[in-house]
Amino acid sequence: MSLEARLLNRIRRWWRPITCIWIAGTMAVHGVILPLWMLIYRHEMPTDLMGLSALVTATAGAFAVREWGKIKGREDDPA
């Protein structure tokens, strides 16, 4: 198996879990960690609920697309 084929197989296997971790990490950072940091260290509470609701909506959409892809399967997989 060539290097290109091995790399392609690794990408196909790991892109969904890595994407899931990335999305959850983004939600944790922007929804929990940064607001707490601003509250504790800067003594400010700039709540941007519109921005947070947009992030939650985008996260839900990304997870929906991910699950749809899992249900559909990899029909275009040449291997």
PDB file of N, CA, C and O in Angstrom:
ATOM      1  N   MET A   1       0.855  -1.171   0.000  1.00  0.00           N
ATOM      2  CA  MET A   1       0.000   0.000   0.000  1.00  0.00           C
ATOM      3  C   MET A   1       0.900   1.233   0.000  1.00  0.00           C
ATOM      4  O   MET A   1       1.854   1.327   0.773  1.00  0.00           O
ATOM      5  N   SER A   2       0.584   2.146  -0.857  1.00  0.00           N
ATOM      6  CA  SER A   2       1.414   3.340  -0.993  1.00  0.00           C
ATOM      7  C   SER A   2       1.178   4.293   0.176  1.00  0.00           C
ATOM      8  O   SER A   2       0.203   4.180   0.919  1.00  0.00           O
ATOM      9  N   LEU A   3       2.099   5.225   0.305  1.00  0.00           N
ATOM     10  CA  LEU A   3       2.006   6.224   1.370  1.00  0.00           C
ATOM     11  C   LEU A   3       0.748   7.067   1.213  1.00  0.00           C
ATOM     12  O   LEU A   3       0.091   7.399   2.199  1.00  0.00           O
ATOM     13  N   GLU A   4       0.419   7.409  -0.014  1.00  0.00           N
ATOM     14  CA  GLU A   4      -0.777   8.213  -0.276  1.00  0.00           C
ATOM     15  C   GLU A   4      -2.048   7.464   0.137  1.00  0.00           C
ATOM     16  O   GLU A   4      -2.959   8.059   0.712  1.00  0.00           O
ATOM     17  N   ALA A   5      -2.108   6.185  -0.151  1.00  0.00           N
ATOM     18  CA  ALA A   5      -3.285   5.384   0.213  1.00  0.00           C
ATOM     19  C   ALA A   5      -3.391   5.234   1.725  1.00  0.00           C
ATOM     20  O   ALA A   5      -4.492   5.296   2.273  1.00  0.00           O
ATOM     21  N   ARG A   6      -2.261   5.036   2.412  1.00  0.00           N
ATOM     22  CA  ARG A   6      -2.292   4.926   3.874  1.00  0.00           C
ATOM     23  C   ARG A   6      -2.736   6.234   4.511  1.00  0.00           C
ATOM     24  O   ARG A   6      -3.511   6.232   5.468  1.00  0.00           O
ATOM     25  N   LEU A   7      -2.243   7.355   3.979  1.00  0.00           N
ATOM     26  CA  LEU A   7      -2.637   8.659   4.505  1.00  0.00           C
ATOM     27  C   LEU A   7      -4.128   8.900   4.279  1.00  0.00           C
ATOM     28  O   LEU A   7      -4.813   9.408   5.168  1.00  0.00           O
ATOM     29  N   LEU A   8      -4.626   8.548   3.124  1.00  0.00           N
ATOM     30  CA  LEU A   8      -6.041   8.711   2.821  1.00  0.00           C
ATOM     31  C   LEU A   8      -6.905   7.845   3.744  1.00  0.00           C
ATOM     32  O   LEU A   8      -7.963   8.290   4.189  1.00  0.00           O
ATOM     33  N   ASN A   9      -6.473   6.628   4.034  1.00  0.00           N
ATOM     34  CA  ASN A   9      -7.214   5.760   4.953  1.00  0.00           C
ATOM     35  C   ASN A   9      -7.241   6.336   6.365  1.00  0.00           C
ATOM     36  O   ASN A   9      -8.266   6.262   7.041  1.00  0.00           O
ATOM     37  N   ARG A  10      -6.139   6.903   6.813  1.00  0.00           N
ATOM     38  CA  ARG A  10      -6.116   7.515   8.152  1.00  0.00           C
ATOM     39  C   ARG A  10      -7.044   8.716   8.220  1.00  0.00           C
ATOM     40  O   ARG A  10      -7.760   8.902   9.203  1.00  0.00           O
ATOM     41  N   ILE A  11      -7.028   9.518   7.184  1.00  0.00           N
ATOM     42  CA  ILE A  11      -7.925  10.683   7.157  1.00  0.00           C
ATOM     43  C   ILE A  11      -9.368  10.229   7.168  1.00  0.00           C
ATOM     44  O   ILE A  11     -10.182  10.788   7.904  1.00  0.00           O
ATOM     45  N   ARG A  12      -9.706   9.230   6.374  1.00  0.00           N
ATOM     46  CA  ARG A  12     -11.083   8.734   6.341  1.00  0.00           C
ATOM     47  C   ARG A  12     -11.504   8.143   7.679  1.00  0.00           C
ATOM     48  O   ARG A  12     -12.672   8.258   8.051  1.00  0.00           O
ATOM     49  N   ARG A  13     -10.618   7.533   8.393  1.00  0.00           N
ATOM     50  CA  ARG A  13     -10.958   6.913   9.659  1.00  0.00           C
ATOM     51  C   ARG A  13     -11.087   7.939  10.780  1.00  0.00           C
ATOM     52  O   ARG A  13     -11.973   7.810  11.625  1.00  0.00           O
ATOM     53  N   TRP A  14     -10.232   8.951  10.807  1.00  0.00           N
ATOM     54  CA  TRP A  14     -10.149   9.833  11.964  1.00  0.00           C
ATOM     55  C   TRP A  14     -10.797  11.196  11.799  1.00  0.00           C
ATOM     56  O   TRP A  14     -10.845  11.945  12.774  1.00  0.00           O
ATOM     57  N   TRP A  15     -11.299  11.564  10.628  1.00  0.00           N
ATOM     58  CA  TRP A  15     -11.822  12.923  10.493  1.00  0.00           C
ATOM     59  C   TRP A  15     -13.094  13.136  11.299  1.00  0.00           C
ATOM     60  O   TRP A  15     -13.302  14.228  11.828  1.00  0.00           O
ATOM     61  N   ARG A  16     -13.956  12.121  11.411  1.00  0.00           N
ATOM     62  CA  ARG A  16     -15.180  12.301  12.195  1.00  0.00           C
ATOM     63  C   ARG A  16     -14.907  12.457  13.683  1.00  0.00           C
ATOM     64  O   ARG A  16     -15.430  13.396  14.282  1.00  0.00           O
ATOM     65  N   PRO A  17     -14.117  11.592  14.318  1.00  0.00           N
ATOM     66  CA  PRO A  17     -13.850  11.796  15.750  1.00  0.00           C
ATOM     67  C   PRO A  17     -13.104  13.096  16.040  1.00  0.00           C
ATOM     68  O   PRO A  17     -13.383  13.761  17.038  1.00  0.00           O
ATOM     69  N   ILE A  18     -12.169  13.457  15.187  1.00  0.00           N
ATOM     70  CA  ILE A  18     -11.421  14.700  15.409  1.00  0.00           C
ATOM     71  C   ILE A  18     -12.349  15.900  15.260  1.00  0.00           C
ATOM     72  O   ILE A  18     -12.252  16.858  16.027  1.00  0.00           O
ATOM     73  N   THR A  19     -13.237  15.855  14.289  1.00  0.00           N
ATOM     74  CA  THR A  19     -14.198  16.937  14.116  1.00  0.00           C
ATOM     75  C   THR A  19     -15.114  17.047  15.324  1.00  0.00           C
ATOM     76  O   THR A  19     -15.418  18.152  15.772  1.00  0.00           O
ATOM     77  N   CYS A  20     -15.555  15.917  15.856  1.00  0.00           N
ATOM     78  CA  CYS A  20     -16.417  15.912  17.028  1.00  0.00           C
ATOM     79  C   CYS A  20     -15.707  16.532  18.229  1.00  0.00           C
ATOM     80  O   CYS A  20     -16.300  17.339  18.945  1.00  0.00           O
ATOM     81  N   ILE A  21     -14.474  16.174  18.451  1.00  0.00           N
ATOM     82  CA  ILE A  21     -13.699  16.734  19.560  1.00  0.00           C
ATOM     83  C   ILE A  21     -13.476  18.223  19.345  1.00  0.00           C
ATOM     84  O   ILE A  21     -13.550  19.001  20.296  1.00  0.00           O
ATOM     85  N   TRP A  22     -13.207  18.626  18.125  1.00  0.00           N
ATOM     86  CA  TRP A  22     -12.978  20.045  17.808  1.00  0.00           C
ATOM     87  C   TRP A  22     -14.240  20.873  18.068  1.00  0.00           C
ATOM     88  O   TRP A  22     -14.161  21.957  18.646  1.00  0.00           O
ATOM     89  N   ILE A  23     -15.385  20.376  17.652  1.00  0.00           N
ATOM     90  CA  ILE A  23     -16.641  21.089  17.857  1.00  0.00           C
ATOM     91  C   ILE A  23     -16.963  21.194  19.347  1.00  0.00           C
ATOM     92  O   ILE A  23     -17.338  22.264  19.827  1.00  0.00           O
ATOM     93  N   ALA A  24     -16.820  20.101  20.072  1.00  0.00           N
ATOM     94  CA  ALA A  24     -17.083  20.132  21.510  1.00  0.00           C
ATOM     95  C   ALA A  24     -16.103  21.048  22.229  1.00  0.00           C
ATOM     96  O   ALA A  24     -16.486  21.750  23.165  1.00  0.00           O
ATOM     97  N   GLY A  25     -14.856  21.050  21.810  1.00  0.00           N
ATOM     98  CA  GLY A  25     -13.864  21.948  22.407  1.00  0.00           C
ATOM     99  C   GLY A  25     -14.177  23.408  22.149  1.00  0.00           C
ATOM    100  O   GLY A  25     -14.006  24.248  23.033  1.00  0.00           O
ATOM    101  N   THR A  26     -14.632  23.714  20.952  1.00  0.00           N
ATOM    102  CA  THR A  26     -15.031  25.085  20.630  1.00  0.00           C
ATOM    103  C   THR A  26     -16.183  25.533  21.508  1.00  0.00           C
ATOM    104  O   THR A  26     -16.186  26.655  22.014  1.00  0.00           O
ATOM    105  N   MET A  27     -17.154  24.664  21.689  1.00  0.00           N
ATOM    106  CA  MET A  27     -18.295  24.990  22.540  1.00  0.00           C
ATOM    107  C   MET A  27     -17.854  25.186  23.983  1.00  0.00           C
ATOM    108  O   MET A  27     -18.333  26.102  24.652  1.00  0.00           O
ATOM    109  N   ALA A  28     -16.966  24.357  24.467  1.00  0.00           N
ATOM    110  CA  ALA A  28     -16.481  24.480  25.845  1.00  0.00           C
ATOM    111  C   ALA A  28     -15.698  25.774  26.049  1.00  0.00           C
ATOM    112  O   ALA A  28     -15.872  26.459  27.057  1.00  0.00           O
ATOM    113  N   VAL A  29     -14.847  26.101  25.100  1.00  0.00           N
ATOM    114  CA  VAL A  29     -14.030  27.313  25.241  1.00  0.00           C
ATOM    115  C   VAL A  29     -14.894  28.563  25.194  1.00  0.00           C
ATOM    116  O   VAL A  29     -14.798  29.419  26.074  1.00  0.00           O
ATOM    117  N   HIS A  30     -15.738  28.677  24.173  1.00  0.00           N
ATOM    118  CA  HIS A  30     -16.506  29.907  23.992  1.00  0.00           C
ATOM    119  C   HIS A  30     -17.736  29.982  24.888  1.00  0.00           C
ATOM    120  O   HIS A  30     -18.234  31.075  25.161  1.00  0.00           O
ATOM    121  N   GLY A  31     -18.231  28.836  25.348  1.00  0.00           N
ATOM    122  CA  GLY A  31     -19.422  28.839  26.184  1.00  0.00           C
ATOM    123  C   GLY A  31     -19.151  28.777  27.666  1.00  0.00           C
ATOM    124  O   GLY A  31     -19.996  29.183  28.463  1.00  0.00           O
ATOM    125  N   VAL A  32     -17.964  28.267  28.067  1.00  0.00           N
ATOM    126  CA  VAL A  32     -17.685  28.080  29.494  1.00  0.00           C
ATOM    127  C   VAL A  32     -16.382  28.749  29.916  1.00  0.00           C
ATOM    128  O   VAL A  32     -16.382  29.594  30.811  1.00  0.00           O
ATOM    129  N   ILE A  33     -15.290  28.383  29.290  1.00  0.00           N
ATOM    130  CA  ILE A  33     -13.973  28.810  29.772  1.00  0.00           C
ATOM    131  C   ILE A  33     -13.773  30.316  29.643  1.00  0.00           C
ATOM    132  O   ILE A  33     -13.406  30.966  30.622  1.00  0.00           O
ATOM    133  N   LEU A  34     -14.001  30.883  28.474  1.00  0.00           N
ATOM    134  CA  LEU A  34     -13.800  32.327  28.294  1.00  0.00           C
ATOM    135  C   LEU A  34     -14.732  33.176  29.154  1.00  0.00           C
ATOM    136  O   LEU A  34     -14.269  34.154  29.742  1.00  0.00           O
ATOM    137  N   PRO A  35     -16.032  32.850  29.259  1.00  0.00           N
ATOM    138  CA  PRO A  35     -16.857  33.647  30.169  1.00  0.00           C
ATOM    139  C   PRO A  35     -16.411  33.569  31.623  1.00  0.00           C
ATOM    140  O   PRO A  35     -16.440  34.576  32.331  1.00  0.00           O
ATOM    141  N   LEU A  36     -15.996  32.383  32.080  1.00  0.00           N
ATOM    142  CA  LEU A  36     -15.506  32.269  33.457  1.00  0.00           C
ATOM    143  C   LEU A  36     -14.204  33.035  33.649  1.00  0.00           C
ATOM    144  O   LEU A  36     -14.003  33.666  34.687  1.00  0.00           O
ATOM    145  N   TRP A  37     -13.321  32.985  32.660  1.00  0.00           N
ATOM    146  CA  TRP A  37     -12.062  33.727  32.757  1.00  0.00           C
ATOM    147  C   TRP A  37     -12.321  35.227  32.828  1.00  0.00           C
ATOM    148  O   TRP A  37     -11.703  35.935  33.623  1.00  0.00           O
ATOM    149  N   MET A  38     -13.231  35.701  31.999  1.00  0.00           N
ATOM    150  CA  MET A  38     -13.574  37.118  32.030  1.00  0.00           C
ATOM    151  C   MET A  38     -14.182  37.517  33.371  1.00  0.00           C
ATOM    152  O   MET A  38     -13.916  38.611  33.869  1.00  0.00           O
ATOM    153  N   LEU A  39     -14.984  36.650  33.954  1.00  0.00           N
ATOM    154  CA  LEU A  39     -15.619  36.954  35.233  1.00  0.00           C
ATOM    155  C   LEU A  39     -14.615  36.935  36.379  1.00  0.00           C
ATOM    156  O   LEU A  39     -14.632  37.822  37.232  1.00  0.00           O
ATOM    157  N   ILE A  40     -13.747  35.941  36.406  1.00  0.00           N
ATOM    158  CA  ILE A  40     -12.830  35.775  37.533  1.00  0.00           C
ATOM    159  C   ILE A  40     -11.673  36.762  37.474  1.00  0.00           C
ATOM    160  O   ILE A  40     -11.355  37.393  38.482  1.00  0.00           O
ATOM    161  N   TYR A  41     -11.039  36.908  36.318  1.00  0.00           N
ATOM    162  CA  TYR A  41      -9.818  37.703  36.240  1.00  0.00           C
ATOM    163  C   TYR A  41     -10.045  39.157  35.844  1.00  0.00           C
ATOM    164  O   TYR A  41      -9.273  40.030  36.242  1.00  0.00           O
ATOM    165  N   ARG A  42     -11.073  39.427  35.081  1.00  0.00           N
ATOM    166  CA  ARG A  42     -11.304  40.811  34.649  1.00  0.00           C
ATOM    167  C   ARG A  42     -12.494  41.456  35.350  1.00  0.00           C
ATOM    168  O   ARG A  42     -12.749  42.650  35.194  1.00  0.00           O
ATOM    169  N   HIS A  43     -13.207  40.664  36.110  1.00  0.00           N
ATOM    170  CA  HIS A  43     -14.387  41.129  36.839  1.00  0.00           C
ATOM    171  C   HIS A  43     -15.396  41.796  35.916  1.00  0.00           C
ATOM    172  O   HIS A  43     -16.014  42.802  36.266  1.00  0.00           O
ATOM    173  N   GLU A  44     -15.546  41.224  34.749  1.00  0.00           N
ATOM    174  CA  GLU A  44     -16.510  41.682  33.764  1.00  0.00           C
ATOM    175  C   GLU A  44     -17.384  40.501  33.370  1.00  0.00           C
ATOM    176  O   GLU A  44     -16.953  39.349  33.425  1.00  0.00           O
ATOM    177  N   MET A  45     -18.586  40.792  32.982  1.00  0.00           N
ATOM    178  CA  MET A  45     -19.455  39.730  32.498  1.00  0.00           C
ATOM    179  C   MET A  45     -20.120  40.171  31.199  1.00  0.00           C
ATOM    180  O   MET A  45     -21.326  40.415  31.164  1.00  0.00           O
ATOM    181  N   PRO A  46     -19.331  40.272  30.133  1.00  0.00           N
ATOM    182  CA  PRO A  46     -19.920  40.669  28.849  1.00  0.00           C
ATOM    183  C   PRO A  46     -20.623  39.476  28.200  1.00  0.00           C
ATOM    184  O   PRO A  46     -19.999  38.706  27.469  1.00  0.00           O
ATOM    185  N   THR A  47     -21.892  39.329  28.464  1.00  0.00           N
ATOM    186  CA  THR A  47     -22.627  38.192  27.913  1.00  0.00           C
ATOM    187  C   THR A  47     -23.130  38.526  26.518  1.00  0.00           C
ATOM    188  O   THR A  47     -23.873  39.488  26.323  1.00  0.00           O
ATOM    189  N   ASP A  48     -22.728  37.743  25.583  1.00  0.00           N
ATOM    190  CA  ASP A  48     -23.195  37.871  24.204  1.00  0.00           C
ATOM    191  C   ASP A  48     -24.063  36.656  23.918  1.00  0.00           C
ATOM    192  O   ASP A  48     -23.615  35.679  23.317  1.00  0.00           O
ATOM    193  N   LEU A  49     -25.302  36.735  24.356  1.00  0.00           N
ATOM    194  CA  LEU A  49     -26.198  35.592  24.220  1.00  0.00           C
ATOM    195  C   LEU A  49     -26.567  35.313  22.772  1.00  0.00           C
ATOM    196  O   LEU A  49     -26.827  34.165  22.412  1.00  0.00           O
ATOM    197  N   MET A  50     -26.592  36.336  21.941  1.00  0.00           N
ATOM    198  CA  MET A  50     -26.874  36.125  20.516  1.00  0.00           C
ATOM    199  C   MET A  50     -25.739  35.331  19.869  1.00  0.00           C
ATOM    200  O   MET A  50     -25.977  34.415  19.082  1.00  0.00           O
ATOM    201  N   GLY A  51     -24.519  35.691  20.209  1.00  0.00           N
ATOM    202  CA  GLY A  51     -23.371  34.967  19.674  1.00  0.00           C
ATOM    203  C   GLY A  51     -23.313  33.538  20.173  1.00  0.00           C
ATOM    204  O   GLY A  51     -23.005  32.615  19.418  1.00  0.00           O
ATOM    205  N   LEU A  52     -23.613  33.359  21.463  1.00  0.00           N
ATOM    206  CA  LEU A  52     -23.600  32.009  22.029  1.00  0.00           C
ATOM    207  C   LEU A  52     -24.717  31.157  21.427  1.00  0.00           C
ATOM    208  O   LEU A  52     -24.518  29.968  21.176  1.00  0.00           O
ATOM    209  N   SER A  53     -25.881  31.746  21.195  1.00  0.00           N
ATOM    210  CA  SER A  53     -26.964  30.982  20.581  1.00  0.00           C
ATOM    211  C   SER A  53     -26.619  30.614  19.137  1.00  0.00           C
ATOM    212  O   SER A  53     -26.985  29.534  18.673  1.00  0.00           O
ATOM    213  N   ALA A  54     -25.927  31.491  18.429  1.00  0.00           N
ATOM    214  CA  ALA A  54     -25.486  31.160  17.069  1.00  0.00           C
ATOM    215  C   ALA A  54     -24.465  30.023  17.093  1.00  0.00           C
ATOM    216  O   ALA A  54     -24.482  29.146  16.229  1.00  0.00           O
ATOM    217  N   LEU A  55     -23.576  30.047  18.091  1.00  0.00           N
ATOM    218  CA  LEU A  55     -22.598  28.963  18.218  1.00  0.00           C
ATOM    219  C   LEU A  55     -23.281  27.638  18.523  1.00  0.00           C
ATOM    220  O   LEU A  55     -22.911  26.609  17.958  1.00  0.00           O
ATOM    221  N   VAL A  56     -24.267  27.650  19.403  1.00  0.00           N
ATOM    222  CA  VAL A  56     -25.005  26.427  19.725  1.00  0.00           C
ATOM    223  C   VAL A  56     -25.744  25.910  18.498  1.00  0.00           C
ATOM    224  O   VAL A  56     -25.762  24.706  18.244  1.00  0.00           O
ATOM    225  N   THR A  57     -26.348  26.804  17.746  1.00  0.00           N
ATOM    226  CA  THR A  57     -27.058  26.411  16.528  1.00  0.00           C
ATOM    227  C   THR A  57     -26.101  25.809  15.498  1.00  0.00           C
ATOM    228  O   THR A  57     -26.411  24.791  14.879  1.00  0.00           O
ATOM    229  N   ALA A  58     -24.954  26.430  15.318  1.00  0.00           N
ATOM    230  CA  ALA A  58     -23.964  25.904  14.371  1.00  0.00           C
ATOM    231  C   ALA A  58     -23.428  24.560  14.837  1.00  0.00           C
ATOM    232  O   ALA A  58     -23.199  23.666  14.022  1.00  0.00           O
ATOM    233  N   THR A  59     -23.227  24.412  16.135  1.00  0.00           N
ATOM    234  CA  THR A  59     -22.740  23.147  16.685  1.00  0.00           C
ATOM    235  C   THR A  59     -23.763  22.041  16.465  1.00  0.00           C
ATOM    236  O   THR A  59     -23.410  20.932  16.064  1.00  0.00           O
ATOM    237  N   ALA A  60     -25.035  22.345  16.728  1.00  0.00           N
ATOM    238  CA  ALA A  60     -26.089  21.347  16.503  1.00  0.00           C
ATOM    239  C   ALA A  60     -26.168  20.969  15.031  1.00  0.00           C
ATOM    240  O   ALA A  60     -26.354  19.798  14.700  1.00  0.00           O
ATOM    241  N   GLY A  61     -26.028  21.946  14.148  1.00  0.00           N
ATOM    242  CA  GLY A  61     -26.044  21.653  12.720  1.00  0.00           C
ATOM    243  C   GLY A  61     -24.868  20.792  12.292  1.00  0.00           C
ATOM    244  O   GLY A  61     -25.014  19.888  11.470  1.00  0.00           O
ATOM    245  N   ALA A  62     -23.704  21.079  12.854  1.00  0.00           N
ATOM    246  CA  ALA A  62     -22.514  20.296  12.502  1.00  0.00           C
ATOM    247  C   ALA A  62     -22.643  18.857  12.991  1.00  0.00           C
ATOM    248  O   ALA A  62     -22.260  17.924  12.284  1.00  0.00           O
ATOM    249  N   PHE A  63     -23.181  18.671  14.195  1.00  0.00           N
ATOM    250  CA  PHE A  63     -23.381  17.312  14.688  1.00  0.00           C
ATOM    251  C   PHE A  63     -24.458  16.589  13.877  1.00  0.00           C
ATOM    252  O   PHE A  63     -24.363  15.380  13.664  1.00  0.00           O
ATOM    253  N   ALA A  64     -25.486  17.321  13.423  1.00  0.00           N
ATOM    254  CA  ALA A  64     -26.516  16.696  12.595  1.00  0.00           C
ATOM    255  C   ALA A  64     -25.939  16.214  11.267  1.00  0.00           C
ATOM    256  O   ALA A  64     -26.257  15.116  10.811  1.00  0.00           O
ATOM    257  N   VAL A  65     -25.107  17.020  10.657  1.00  0.00           N
ATOM    258  CA  VAL A  65     -24.464  16.624   9.403  1.00  0.00           C
ATOM    259  C   VAL A  65     -23.551  15.428   9.634  1.00  0.00           C
ATOM    260  O   VAL A  65     -23.490  14.518   8.807  1.00  0.00           O
ATOM    261  N   ARG A  66     -22.850  15.431  10.745  1.00  0.00           N
ATOM    262  CA  ARG A  66     -21.955  14.324  11.070  1.00  0.00           C
ATOM    263  C   ARG A  66     -22.741  13.024  11.225  1.00  0.00           C
ATOM    264  O   ARG A  66     -22.349  11.987  10.688  1.00  0.00           O
ATOM    265  N   GLU A  67     -23.861  13.083  11.966  1.00  0.00           N
ATOM    266  CA  GLU A  67     -24.680  11.885  12.170  1.00  0.00           C
ATOM    267  C   GLU A  67     -25.324  11.436  10.869  1.00  0.00           C
ATOM    268  O   GLU A  67     -25.424  10.236  10.614  1.00  0.00           O
ATOM    269  N   TRP A  68     -25.761  12.377  10.043  1.00  0.00           N
ATOM    270  CA  TRP A  68     -26.337  12.015   8.747  1.00  0.00           C
ATOM    271  C   TRP A  68     -25.303  11.272   7.906  1.00  0.00           C
ATOM    272  O   TRP A  68     -25.628  10.302   7.222  1.00  0.00           O
ATOM    273  N   GLY A  69     -24.067  11.734   7.964  1.00  0.00           N
ATOM    274  CA  GLY A  69     -23.002  11.064   7.221  1.00  0.00           C
ATOM    275  C   GLY A  69     -22.739   9.660   7.730  1.00  0.00           C
ATOM    276  O   GLY A  69     -22.445   8.753   6.952  1.00  0.00           O
ATOM    277  N   LYS A  70     -22.845   9.483   9.040  1.00  0.00           N
ATOM    278  CA  LYS A  70     -22.656   8.147   9.604  1.00  0.00           C
ATOM    279  C   LYS A  70     -23.793   7.219   9.201  1.00  0.00           C
ATOM    280  O   LYS A  70     -23.567   6.047   8.899  1.00  0.00           O
ATOM    281  N   ILE A  71     -25.019   7.746   9.199  1.00  0.00           N
ATOM    282  CA  ILE A  71     -26.168   6.922   8.824  1.00  0.00           C
ATOM    283  C   ILE A  71     -26.105   6.553   7.342  1.00  0.00           C
ATOM    284  O   ILE A  71     -26.377   5.412   6.967  1.00  0.00           O
ATOM    285  N   LYS A  72     -25.749   7.517   6.513  1.00  0.00           N
ATOM    286  CA  LYS A  72     -25.696   7.299   5.073  1.00  0.00           C
ATOM    287  C   LYS A  72     -24.602   6.295   4.720  1.00  0.00           C
ATOM    288  O   LYS A  72     -24.788   5.464   3.830  1.00  0.00           O
ATOM    289  N   GLY A  73     -23.488   6.364   5.394  1.00  0.00           N
ATOM    290  CA  GLY A  73     -22.383   5.469   5.106  1.00  0.00           C
ATOM    291  C   GLY A  73     -21.444   6.051   4.084  1.00  0.00           C
ATOM    292  O   GLY A  73     -21.675   7.139   3.558  1.00  0.00           O
ATOM    293  N   ARG A  74     -20.401   5.335   3.809  1.00  0.00           N
ATOM    294  CA  ARG A  74     -19.409   5.798   2.844  1.00  0.00           C
ATOM    295  C   ARG A  74     -19.631   5.084   1.523  1.00  0.00           C
ATOM    296  O   ARG A  74     -18.921   4.129   1.209  1.00  0.00           O
ATOM    297  N   GLU A  75     -20.590   5.528   0.760  1.00  0.00           N
ATOM    298  CA  GLU A  75     -20.887   4.885  -0.522  1.00  0.00           C
ATOM    299  C   GLU A  75     -19.848   5.224  -1.576  1.00  0.00           C
ATOM    300  O   GLU A  75     -19.640   4.453  -2.512  1.00  0.00           O
ATOM    301  N   ASP A  76     -19.192   6.375  -1.432  1.00  0.00           N
ATOM    302  CA  ASP A  76     -18.228   6.786  -2.440  1.00  0.00           C
ATOM    303  C   ASP A  76     -16.825   6.285  -2.142  1.00  0.00           C
ATOM    304  O   ASP A  76     -15.872   6.726  -2.783  1.00  0.00           O
ATOM    305  N   ASP A  77     -16.672   5.383  -1.195  1.00  0.00           N
ATOM    306  CA  ASP A  77     -15.369   4.863  -0.811  1.00  0.00           C
ATOM    307  C   ASP A  77     -14.893   3.869  -1.868  1.00  0.00           C
ATOM    308  O   ASP A  77     -15.506   2.814  -2.032  1.00  0.00           O
ATOM    309  N   PRO A  78     -13.804   4.184  -2.595  1.00  0.00           N
ATOM    310  CA  PRO A  78     -13.343   3.283  -3.649  1.00  0.00           C
ATOM    311  C   PRO A  78     -12.637   2.044  -3.115  1.00  0.00           C
ATOM    312  O   PRO A  78     -12.466   1.069  -3.846  1.00  0.00           O
ATOM    313  N   ALA A  79     -12.225   2.071  -1.848  1.00  0.00           N
ATOM    314  CA  ALA A  79     -11.456   0.944  -1.308  1.00  0.00           C
ATOM    315  C   ALA A  79     -12.337  -0.189  -0.856  1.00  0.00           C
ATOM    316  O   ALA A  79     -11.837  -1.208  -0.378  1.00  0.00           O
TER     317      ALA A  79
END
